[in-house]
Amino acid sequence: KVHSAVALSAFTVLCSRHHHPPPELFRHVERANSLRSRCSNPQQRHGHPQHGPPGQEGVKAKYLTPPFMTMTSPSHFTTTSGCWIKDHRVIHNMMFNTETLWKYSIKTTQNKTEWWDNGILPLWITAQRQGRKTASFHYPGGGAKYKGEAVQRSLVEPYTDPDSNETEWRENTDTVMNWFSKEDFGFVTLYYGEPDNVGHRFGRETENRRVMTQQIDRTIGYVLEAIERHSLTEHLNIIITSDHSMTTVKKKPKVTEILLTNYISFRDLVKFDIVDYGSFGTLLPKPGQEEAVYQALKNAHLHLNVYKREEFPERFHFAKHEWVLPIVMYADSGYNINGVNHGFDNVYMDMKIIFRAFGPDLKKNHLAEPFDSIHIYPLMWKLLGVTPVPHNGSLAVTQEMLIDAYDQSRKSLAVLVTFYIVPVGQEGRLSIEEVRR
């Protein structure tokens, strides 16, 4: 009997069908705290308690590298498609149109098929074409149609929906578990938007964010409790991951902030811009003004990196298509463009994300080396038992996480759960000089 799968945003849970109950994995829900979103050792800096040996419940990666652009929608779509952003082309949280000069909010963009449907099939469509029932609950990209085909069941987050209501989080969890246990869904994605909003509003090293992290801990515990309550324990492999992390942004008078109007006249030189969303910016100069804009900005600020689209570094797997505007820029870690913060270079440790995986088909107490989040996709289709479409990931990266007796032919059920997560610590941060080398 084919079951279902779910995804929540900020930690990823994959569940696979299994014929033998796992060790007492879900028996004590208080152990959920040890599965909380953490990487390296941020608990000590954020006042979080320690909870025993890393990865004792299953697999732990030292950290994951999200794609650049380190924003919610581009990163999450890389996870569900297994493709670099240059290929899936969801280059920003906001859909925009350089002719009408319109910009759409992240929540409005969720309903815009033309932003998401770029020839790449996400795992929902691939799985349902192979007989699996799929659903998306508030997950980025779940509300679009792909080559004319919609996700079988899709709940798009309303524009006014509160991101931090814990009661609603639990209700959403129960809804998803009912889809599994009563309707035999095969793959479901479920998204929650905190502690992203709290982190942006109050800062990462604040009491507000610590309180929200505790709420996430309780929610993970509730998810595990719900899995057991719905008799799904023997059928679930769980993956916990996120879209990107956070860093503390430097402000004046301590530093000279990056304000582009100090260097160029937008009215005279720029037709369209996306420079009000964080450390990333992109510009469409007016006809004949591209070189003038580039020359004015390329050495404007020590911590601003400016490129022509065709010269943007290959390591980002980002800028090789026409949707990226002719001038592309990003700020160094800790700096932003025009006073907001999103989209930092994914090489910095502050942008790394967590990865946990546990369940009947996954090893216990296994520590994996760092890897790119693009390789989560092959692990998902392997556990789901579907044949993938072409993608950029490699199963070789995650194959060692599976138990030796994993039955390759068995149909499996997957749950993807993602909360926007706590940043890793400063340990191992690369200097900007090393990055540029």
C-alpha positions, 0 to 999 in steps of 0.5 A: 500500500502506497503511503504519503509524504509531507514537507514543512519549511525549515526542517525536512522530514522524509518518511519511508515505508518499513516492515520492522519498527525502528528502535525506540525512536519516537517513544519519548517525545522529549527527545525531540529537543535533541533534533532541534534546528542547530548546526555546529555549536550555536546552542552555546551562543544562543542559550540553547541546552545541549542534548547528548551525542550529535546524530544519536537519533540517526544521521547528522551532517556537519552542515549543508550549503544552501544555493545562492541565492540564499532566500526562501523560495529559490533555496526551497525550490532547489530542494524539491527540484534537485536543480541549481537556481540557474536551471530552475530559474526561481531567482528571487522570492519576488516575481518581477516584470521589467516592462510593467515594473511590477514587483510581487510579494513573496506570498503573492508570488506563490500563485504565479505559475509563470514564475515557477514553471520554467521546464523543471519538474519538482518532485511532487509532479514526478512522484504523482506521475508515478502513482504517488499522491502528493500535496503541498501545505504552504510550501514555496512552489506548491501552488503553481502548475508545471507543464499544465499539471498541478500538485494534487492537493495544494494549500497556498499560504494566505497573504494575511496568514500569521507565521508564528501561531503555534496553535495553527502549526499544530493544526497544520501538523495534524492535517498532514498526518491525517493525509498520511494515515487516512488518505494514503498520500505519498509526498507532502511538503509543509512550510512554516516561516519562523524564525525567519520573521522574528530574526529579521525584525529583532535580530538573531541574538535576541530574546525574541528569537530564543523564544521562537526557537523554543516554539520550534522545539515544541513543534518538532516534539509535536510532530513526533508525537503526531507521527506515533499517534497516527501509527506512522512510526514504522513507515517514516524516515525523517529529514530535518533541514532549512533554506538558509541561515542568518547573520548579524548586520552591521549598522552605522555609525560602526560602519559605512552602510551600502546605499546605492544612491550615494554612487548612482542616480537611479532616475538617470541611469536605471530602468528597473531594480531589485535592490531593496531585499537584502545583501543581493541586488540586480539592476536593469540600466537604461539603454546605453547606460550599462557600462556607466552603472557598472563603472560607478558601482564596481569599486564604490564600497569595499564590501560590495561585489559588483559584476556584469551578468556574464561575469558573475562567478560560476561557483554560484550556479546562478546567473546564466539565464536571461531572467537575471538582470545585466548588473548583479551585486552582493554584499559581504557577510554582515553588510547589506544593500539599502538597509535590508538583509537577505541573500548573502554569499552561501560560502559563509558559515553564517549561511550554512544550514542544518541536516538531520535524518532518522528512521527505519531506512537510515543509519544511527549515530552517523556523522556525514561530511558537509554537502550542498543541499541540492543533494537532498533531492536524490535521497528523497526520490530514493526513499520514495521509490520513484524514478527521478527526472534529470537533476544536478544532485548526486545520490553518491553524496547521501547513499552512505546514510542508508542502512545496508539492508535498504530495499531498493525496490520497496515503495517508500513514503516521504515527509519533508519538513522545513522551518527557517533555521538557526545559524551556525556559529563563527567556527570555520568562517572563511575570510573574504580574501579566501572566498575571492581566491 
